[in-house]
Amino acid sequence: MTAKPFIHMPDEDRVLDMGPFHMRVRANAGKTSDGFTLVEADEPPGFGQPVHVHDDAAEMFYVLEGEHLIFIDDVERLCPAGSFIYVPAGVKHGFRVGRVQSRKLNLYLPAAMVGYFEAIAAAQSAGTPAVRTLSHSGHGGVIDALDGAVEDAVELGLALLR
């Protein structure tokens, strides 16, 4: 299927309640014919993901406001607003928001991760804010997305590195 051109207006966002922050889905697999996913996250100070790998997608970050501490392989770097980070598929990485509320864009090539974010939002909506186990068909991995504690397998495109 060939992707069709589209213009996405701000009021067309699908907003996902992720507990400590909200994520806005700007473009997904359906709109881009699996070409890419674009999401925007407004995250609180100290929030982050443990080091993990996306085997099936590259991930890019663009820091819009605030700062993110980015971990790629064994390198750790503080990235202020205006920073662009590229992580090819298969490379271990993670992040933690710095001292202030921060906002970033995440781009995944090819399209990935929306199912993972939707599962977290569904758990949050069901009253399970400290998500420890998520299950979703399709991809393999391990991660706890809300409190940074690694617990169980999450079948959504992530592989945790211990």
Contact map, one row per residue, 1 for C-alpha under 8 A:
111000000000000000000000000000001000000000000000000000000000000000000000000000000000000000000000000000000000000000000000000000000000000000000000000000000000000000
111100000000000000000000000000001000000000000000000000000000000000000000000000000000000000000000000000000000000000000000000000000000000000000000000000000000000000
111110000000000000000000000000111010000000000000000000000000000000000000000000000000000000000000000000000000000000000000000000000000000000000000000000000000000000
011111000000000000000000000000110000000000000000000000000000000000000000000000000000000000000000000000000000000000000000000000000000000000000000000000000000000000
001111100000000000000000000000000000000000000000000000000000000000000000000000000000000000000000000000000000000000000000000000000000000000000000000000000000000000
000111110000000000000000000000100000000000000000000000000000000000000000000000000000000000000000000000000000000000000000000000000000000000000000000000000000000000
000011111000000000000000000000000000000000000000000000000000000000000000000000000000000000000000000000000000000000000000000000000000000000000000000000000000000000
000001111101100000000000011000000000000000000000000000000000000000000000000000000000000000000000000000000000000000000000000000000000000000000000000000000000000000
000000111111100000000000000000000000000000000000000000000000000000000000000000000000000000000000000000000000000000000000000000000000000000000000000000000000000000
000000011111100000000000000000000000000000000000000000000000000000000000000000000000000000000000000000000000000000000000000000000000000000000000000000000000000000
000000001111100000000000000000000000000000000000000000000000000000000000000000000000000000000000000000000000000000000000000000000000000000000000000000000000000000
000000011111110000000000000000000000000000000000000000000000000000000000000000000000000000000000000000000000000000000000000000000000000000000000000000000000000000
000000011111111000000001110000000000000000000000000000000000000000000000000000000000000000000000000000000000000000000000000000000000000000000000000000000000000000
000000000001111100000001110000000000000000000000000000000000000000000000000000000000000000000000000000000000000000000000000000000000000000000000000000000000000000
000000000000111110000111100000000000000000000000000000000000000000000000000000000000000000000000000000000000000000000000000000000000000000000000000000000000000000
000000000000011111000111100000000000000000000000000000000000000000000000000000000000000000000000000000000000000000001100100000000000000000000000000000000000000000
000000000000001111101110000000000000000000000000000000000000000000000000000000000000000000000000000000000000000000000000100110000000000000000000000000000000000000
000000000000000111111110000000000000000000000000000000000000000000000000000000000000000000000000000000000000000000001001100100000000000000000000010000000000000000
000000000000000011111100000000000000000000000000000000000000000000000000000000000000000000000000000000000000000000000000100100001000000000000000010000000000000000
000000000000000001111100000000000000000000110000000000000000000000000000000000000000000000000000000000000000000000000000000000000000000000000000010000000000000000
000000000000000011111110000000000000000011110000000000000000000000000000000000000000000000000000000000000000000000000000000000000000000000000000000000000000000000
000000000000001111111111000000000000000011100000000000000000000000000000000000000000000000000000000000000000000000000000000000000000000000000000000000000000000000
000000000000001111001111100000000000001111000000000000000000000000000000000000000000000000000000000000000000000000000000000000000000000000000000000000000000000000
000000000000111100000111110000000000001110000000000000000000000000000000000000000000000000000000000000000000000000000000000000000000000000000000000000000000000000
000000000000111100000011111100000000011100000000000000000000000000000000000000000000000000000000000000000000000001000000000000000000000000000000000000000000000000
000000010000110000000001111100000000111100000000000000000000000000000000000000000000000000000000000000000000000000000000000000000000000000000000000000000000000000
000000010000000000000000111110110001111000000000000000000000000000000000000000000000000000000000000000000000000000000000000000000000000000000000000000000000000000
000000000000000000000000111111110101110000000000000000000000000000000000000000000000000000000000000000000000001101000000000000000000000000000000000000000000000000
000000000000000000000000001111111111100000000000000000000000000000000000000000000000000000000000000000000000001100000000000000000000000000000000000000000000000000
000000000000000000000000000111111100000000000000000000000000000000000000000000000000000000000000000000000000000000000000000000000000000000000000000000000000000000
001101000000000000000000001111111100000000000000000000000000000000000000000000000000000000000000000000000000000000000000000000000000000000000000000000000000000000
001100000000000000000000001111111111100000000000000000000000000000000000000000000000000000000000000000000000001000000000000000000000000000000000000000000000000000
111000000000000000000000000011111111000000000000000000000000000000000000000000000000000000000000000000000000000000000000000000000000000000000000000000000000000000
000000000000000000000000000111111111100000000000000000000000000000000000000000000000000000000000000000000000011000000000000000000000000000000000000000000000000000
001000000000000000000000000010011111100000000000000000000000000000000000000000000000000000000000000000000000111000000000000000000000000000000000000000000000000000
000000000000000000000000001110011111110000000000000000000000000000000000000000000000000000000000000000000011111100000000000000000000000000000000000000000000000000
000000000000000000000000011110010111111000000000000000000000000000000000000000000000000000000000000000000111111111000000000000000000000000000000000000000000000000
000000000000000000000000111100000001111100000000000000000000000000000000000000000000000000000000000000001111000000000000000000000000000000000000000000000000000000
000000000000000000000011111000000000111110000000000000000000000000000000000000000000000000000000000000001110000000000000000000000000000000000000000000000000000000
000000000000000000000011110000000000011111000000000000000000000000000000000000000000000000000000000000111100000000000000000000000000000000000000000000000000000000
000000000000000000001111000000000000001111100000000000000000000000000000000000000000000000000000000000111100000000000000000000000000000000000000000000000000000000
000000000000000000001110000000000000000111110000000000000000000000000000000000000000000000000000000011110000000000000000000000000000000000000000000000000000000000
000000000000000000011100000000000000000011111010000000000000000000000000000000000000000000000000100011100000000000000000000000000000000000000000000000000000000000
000000000000000000011000000000000000000001111110000000000000000000000000000000000000000000000000100111000000000000000000000000000000000000000000000000000000000000
000000000000000000000000000000000000000000111110000000000000000000000000000000000000000000000000111111000000000000000000000000000000000000000000000000000000000000
000000000000000000000000000000000000000000011111000000000000000000000000000000000000000000000001111000000000000000000000000000000000000000000000000000000000000000
000000000000000000000000000000000000000000111111100000000000000000000000000000000000000000000001100000000000000000000000000000000000000000000000001100000000000000
000000000000000000000000000000000000000000000111110000000000000000000000000000000000000000000111100000000000000000000000000000000000000000000000101100000000000000
000000000000000000000000000000000000000000000011111100000000000000000000000000000000000000000111000000000000000000000000000000000000000000000011100100000000000000
000000000000000000000000000000000000000000000001111100000000000000000000000000000000000000001110000000000000000000000000000000000000000000000010000111000000000100
000000000000000000000000000000000000000000000000111110000000000000000010000000000000000000011110000000000000000000000000000000000000000000000000000000000000000111
000000000000000000000000000000000000000000000000111111000000000000000000000000000000000000011100000000000000000000000000000000000000000000000110000000000000011110
000000000000000000000000000000000000000000000000001111100000000000000000000000000000000011111000000000000000000000000000000000000000000000000000000000000000011110
000000000000000000000000000000000000000000000000000111111110000000000000000000000000000011110000000000000000000000000000000000000000000000000000000000000000111000
000000000000000000000000000000000000000000000000000011111000000000000000000000000000000011100000000000000000000000000000000000000000000000000000000000000000111000
000000000000000000000000000000000000000000000000000001111100000000000000000000000000000011000000000000000000010000000000000000000000000000000000000000000000100000
000000000000000000000000000000000000000000000000000001111110000000000000000000000000000111000000000000000001111100000000000000000000000000000000000000000000000000
000000000000000000000000000000000000000000000000000001011111000000000000000000000000011111000000000000000001110000000000000000000000000000000000000000000000000000
000000000000000000000000000000000000000000000000000001001111100000000000000000000000011110000000000000000111100000000000000000000000000000000000000000000000000000
000000000000000000000000000000000000000000000000000000000111110000000000000000000001111000000000000000001111000000000000000000000000000000000000000000000000000000
000000000000000000000000000000000000000000000000000000000011111000000000000000000011110000000000000000011110000000000000000000000000000000000000000000000000000000
000000000000000000000000000000000000000000000000000000000001111100000000000000001111100000000000000000011100000000000000000000000000000000000000000000000000000000
000000000000000000000000000000000000000000000000000000000000111111110000000000111111000000000000000001111000000000000000000000000000000000000000000000000000000000
000000000000000000000000000000000000000000000000000000000000011111000000000000001100000000000000000001111000000000000000000000000000000000000000000000000000000000
000000000000000000000000000000000000000000000000000000000000001111100000000000011100000000000000000011110000000000000000000000000000000000000000000000000000000000
000000000000000000000000000000000000000000000000000000000000001111110000000000011000000000000000010111100000000000000000000000000000000000000000000000000000000000
000000000000000000000000000000000000000000000000000000000000001011111000000001111000000000000000111101000000000000000000000000000000000000000000000000000000000000
000000000000000000000000000000000000000000000000000000000000001001111100000001110000000000000011110001000000000000000000000000000000000000000000000000000000000000
000000000000000000000000000000000000000000000000000000000000000000111110000111100000000000000011110000000000000000000000000000000000000000000000000000000000000000
000000000000000000000000000000000000000000000000000000000000000000011111000111100000000000001111000000000000000000000000000000000000000000000000000000000000000000
000000000000000000000000000000000000000000000000001000000000000000001111111110000000000000001110000000000000000000000000000000000000000000000000000000000000000000
000000000000000000000000000000000000000000000000000000000000000000000111111100000000001000111100000000000000000000000000000000000000000000000000000000000000000000
000000000000000000000000000000000000000000000000000000000000000000000011111000000000000000111000000000000000000000000000000000000000000000000000000000000000000000
000000000000000000000000000000000000000000000000000000000000000000000011111100000000000000000000000000000000000000000000000000000000000000000000000000000000000000
000000000000000000000000000000000000000000000000000000000000000000000011111110000000000000000000000000000000000000000000000000000000000000000000000000000000000000
000000000000000000000000000000000000000000000000000000000000000000001111011111000000000000000000000000000000000000000000000000000000000000000000000000000000000000
000000000000000000000000000000000000000000000000000000000000000000001110001111100000000000000000000000000000000000000000000000000000000000000000000000000000000000
000000000000000000000000000000000000000000000000000000000000000000111100000111110000000000000000010000000000000000000000000000000000000000000000000000000000000000
000000000000000000000000000000000000000000000000000000000000001000111100000011111010000000000000000000000000000000000000000000000000000000000000000000000000000000
000000000000000000000000000000000000000000000000000000000000001011110000000001111110000000000000000000000000000000000000000000000000000000000000000000000000000000
000000000000000000000000000000000000000000000000000000000000011111100000000000111110000000000000000000000000000000000000000000000000000000000000000000000000000000
000000000000000000000000000000000000000000000000000000000000011110000000000000011111000000000000000000000000000000000000000000000000000000000000000000000000000000
000000000000000000000000000000000000000000000000000000000000111000000000000000111111100000000000000000000000000000000000000000000000000000000000000000000000000000
000000000000000000000000000000000000000000000000000000000001111000000000000000000111110000000000000000000000000000000000000000000000000000000000000000000000000000
000000000000000000000000000000000000000000000000000000000001110000000000000000000011111000000000000000000000000000000000000000000000000000000000000000000000000000
000000000000000000000000000000000000000000000000000000000111100000000000000000000001111100000000000000000000000000000000000000000000000000000000000000000000000000
000000000000000000000000000000000000000000000000000000000111000000000001000000000000111110101000000000000000000000000000000000000000000000000000000000000000000000
000000000000000000000000000000000000000000000000000000001110000000000000000000000000011111100000000000000000000000000000000000000000000000000000000000000000000000
000000000000000000000000000000000000000000000000000011111110000000000000000000000000001111100000000000000000000000000000000000000000000000000000000000000000000000
000000000000000000000000000000000000000000000000000011111100000000000000000000000000000111110000000000000000000000000000000000000000000000000000000000000000000000
000000000000000000000000000000000000000000000000000011100000000000000001100000000000001111111000000000000000000000000000000000000000000000000000000000000000000000
000000000000000000000000000000000000000000000000001111000000000000000001100000000000000001111100000000000000000000000000000000000000000000000000000000000000000010
000000000000000000000000000000000000000000000000011110000000000000000111100000000000001000111110000000000000000000000000000000000000000000000000000000000000000000
000000000000000000000000000000000000000000000001111100000000000000000111000000000000000000011111000000000000000000000000000000000000000000000000000000000000000000
000000000000000000000000000000000000000000000001111000000000000000011110000000000000000000001111100000000000000000000000000000000000000000000000000000000000000000
000000000000000000000000000000000000000000000111100000000000000000011100000000000000000000000111110000000000000000000000000000000000000000000000000000000000000000
000000000000000000000000000000000000000000111111000000000000000000111000000000000000000000000011111111000000000000000000000000000000000000000000000000000000000000
000000000000000000000000000000000000000000001100000000000000000001111000000001000000000000000001111111000000000000000000000000000000000000000000000000000000000000
000000000000000000000000000000000000000000001100000000000000000000100000000000000000000000000000111110000000000000000000000000000000000000000000000000000000000000
000000000000000000000000000000000000000000011000000000000000000001100000000000000000000000000000111111000000000000000000000000000000000000000000000000000000000000
000000000000000000000000000000000000000001111000000000000000000011000000000000000000000000000000111111100000000000000000000000000000000000000000000000000000000000
000000000000000000000000000000000000000001111000000000000000001111110000000000000000000000000000110111110000000000000000000000000000000000000000000000000000000000
000000000000000000000000000000000000000111100000000000000000001111000000000000000000000000000000000011111000000000000000000000000000000000000000000000000000000000
000000000000000000000000000000000000000111000000000000000000111110000000000000000000000000000000000001111100000000000000000000000000000000000000000000000000000000
000000000000000000000000000000000000011110000000000000000001111100000000000000000000000000000000000000111110000000000000000000000000000000000000000000000000000000
000000000000000000000000000000000000111110000000000000000011110000000000000000000000000000000000000000011111000000000000000000000000000000000000000000000000000000
000000000000000000000000000000000001111000000000000000000011100000000000000000000000000000000000000000001111100000000000000000000000000000000000000000000000000000
000000000000000000000000000000000001110000000000000000001111000000000000000000000000000000000000000000000111111110000000000000000000000000000000000000000000000000
000000000000000000000000000000000011100000000000000000001110000000000000000000000000000000000000000000000011111100000000000000000000000000000000000000000000000000
000000000000000000000000000000000111100000000000000000011100000000000000000000000000000000000000000000000001111100000000000000000000000000000000000000000000000000
000000000000000000000000000110010111100000000000000000001000000000000000000000000000000000000000000000000001111110000000000000000000000000000000000000000000000000
000000000000000000000000000110000001100000000000000000001000000000000000000000000000000000000000000000000001111111100000000000000000000000000000000000000000100000
000000000000000000000000000000000000100000000000000000000000000000000000000000000000000000000000000000000001001111111000000000000000000000000000000000000001100000
000000000000000000000000100100000000100000000000000000000000000000000000000000000000000000000000000000000000000111111100000000000000000000000000000000000000000000
000000000000000000000000000000000000000000000000000000000000000000000000000000000000000000000000000000000000000111111110000000000000000100000000000000000001000000
000000000000000000000000000000000000000000000000000000000000000000000000000000000000000000000000000000000000000011111111000000000000000100000000000000000001100000
000000000000000101000000000000000000000000000000000000000000000000000000000000000000000000000000000000000000000011111111100000000000000000000000000000000000000000
000000000000000100000000000000000000000000000000000000000000000000000000000000000000000000000000000000000000000001111111110000000000000000000000000000000000000000
000000000000000000000000000000000000000000000000000000000000000000000000000000000000000000000000000000000000000000111111111000000000011100000000000000000000000000
000000000000000001000000000000000000000000000000000000000000000000000000000000000000000000000000000000000000000000011111111100000010010000000000110000000000000000
000000000000000111100000000000000000000000000000000000000000000000000000000000000000000000000000000000000000000000001111111110000000000000000000000000000000000000
000000000000000000000000000000000000000000000000000000000000000000000000000000000000000000000000000000000000000000000111111111000000000000000000000000000000000000
000000000000000000000000000000000000000000000000000000000000000000000000000000000000000000000000000000000000000000000011111111111010000000000000000000000000000000
000000000000000011100000000000000000000000000000000000000000000000000000000000000000000000000000000000000000000000000001111111111010000000000000000000000000000000
000000000000000010000000000000000000000000000000000000000000000000000000000000000000000000000000000000000000000000000000111111110000000000000000000000000000000000
000000000000000000000000000000000000000000000000000000000000000000000000000000000000000000000000000000000000000000000000011111110000000000000000000000000000000000
000000000000000000000000000000000000000000000000000000000000000000000000000000000000000000000000000000000000000000000000001111111000000000000000000000000000000000
000000000000000000000000000000000000000000000000000000000000000000000000000000000000000000000000000000000000000000000000001111111110000000000000000000000000000000
000000000000000000100000000000000000000000000000000000000000000000000000000000000000000000000000000000000000000000000000001100111110000000000000010000000000000000
000000000000000000000000000000000000000000000000000000000000000000000000000000000000000000000000000000000000000000000000000000011111000000000000011000000000000000
000000000000000000000000000000000000000000000000000000000000000000000000000000000000000000000000000000000000000000000001001100011111110000000001111000000000000000
000000000000000000000000000000000000000000000000000000000000000000000000000000000000000000000000000000000000000000000000000000000111110000000001000011110000000000
000000000000000000000000000000000000000000000000000000000000000000000000000000000000000000000000000000000000000000000000000000000011111000000001000000111100000000
000000000000000000000000000000000000000000000000000000000000000000000000000000000000000000000000000000000000000000000011000000000011111100000000000000011110000000
000000000000000000000000000000000000000000000000000000000000000000000000000000000000000000000000000000000000000000000010000000000000111110000000000000001111000000
000000000000000000000000000000000000000000000000000000000000000000000000000000000000000000000000000000000000000000110010000000000000011111100000000000000111000000
000000000000000000000000000000000000000000000000000000000000000000000000000000000000000000000000000000000000000000000000000000000000001111100000000000000011000000
000000000000000000000000000000000000000000000000000000000000000000000000000000000000000000000000000000000000000000000000000000000000000111110000000000000011100000
000000000000000000000000000000000000000000000000000000000000000000000000000000000000000000000000000000000000000000000000000000000000000111111000000000000011110000
000000000000000000000000000000000000000000000000000000000000000000000000000000000000000000000000000000000000000000000000000000000000000001111100000000001111111000
000000000000000000000000000000000000000000000000000000000000000000000000000000000000000000000000000000000000000000000000000000000000000000111110000000001111111100
000000000000000000000000000000000000000000000000000100000000000000000000000000000000000000000000000000000000000000000000000000000000000000011111000001111110011100
000000000000000000000000000000000000000000000000110100000000000000000000000000000000000000000000000000000000000000000000000000000000000000001111100111111100011100
000000000000000000000000000000000000000000000000100000000000000000000000000000000000000000000000000000000000000000000000000000000011100000000111111111110000000000
000000000000000000000000000000000000000000000001100000000000000000000000000000000000000000000000000000000000000000000001000000000010000000000011111110000000000000
000000000000000001110000000000000000000000000000000000000000000000000000000000000000000000000000000000000000000000000001000000001110000000000001111100000000000000
000000000000000000000000000000000000000000000011000000000000000000000000000000000000000000000000000000000000000000000000000000000110000000000001111110000000000000
000000000000000000000000000000000000000000000011110000000000000000000000000000000000000000000000000000000000000000000000000000000000000000000011111111000000000000
000000000000000000000000000000000000000000000000010000000000000000000000000000000000000000000000000000000000000000000000000000000001000000000011101111100000000000
000000000000000000000000000000000000000000000000010000000000000000000000000000000000000000000000000000000000000000000000000000000001000000000111000111110000000000
000000000000000000000000000000000000000000000000000000000000000000000000000000000000000000000000000000000000000000000000000000000001100000000111000011111000000000
000000000000000000000000000000000000000000000000000000000000000000000000000000000000000000000000000000000000000000000000000000000001110000000111000001111100000000
000000000000000000000000000000000000000000000000000000000000000000000000000000000000000000000000000000000000000000000000000000000000111000011110000000111110000000
000000000000000000000000000000000000000000000000000000000000000000000000000000000000000000000000000000000000000000000000000000000000111100011110000000011111010000
000000000000000000000000000000000000000000000000000000000000000000000000000000000000000000000000000000000000000000000000000000000000011111111100000000001111110000
000000000000000000000000000000000000000000000000000000000000000000000000000000000000000000000000000000000000000010110000000000000000001111111000000000000111110000
000000000000000000000000000000000000000000000000000001110000000000000000000000000000000000000000000000000000000110010000000000000000000001111000000000000011111000
000000000000000000000000000000000000000000000000000111100000000000000000000000000000000000000000000000000000000000000000000000000000000000111110000000000111111100
000000000000000000000000000000000000000000000000000111100000000000000000000000000000000000000000000000000000000000000000000000000000000000011110000000000000111110
000000000000000000000000000000000000000000000000011110000000000000000000000000000000000000000000000000000000000000000000000000000000000000001110000000000000011111
000000000000000000000000000000000000000000000000001110000000000000000000000000000000000000010000000000000000000000000000000000000000000000000000000000000000001111
000000000000000000000000000000000000000000000000001000000000000000000000000000000000000000000000000000000000000000000000000000000000000000000000000000000000000111
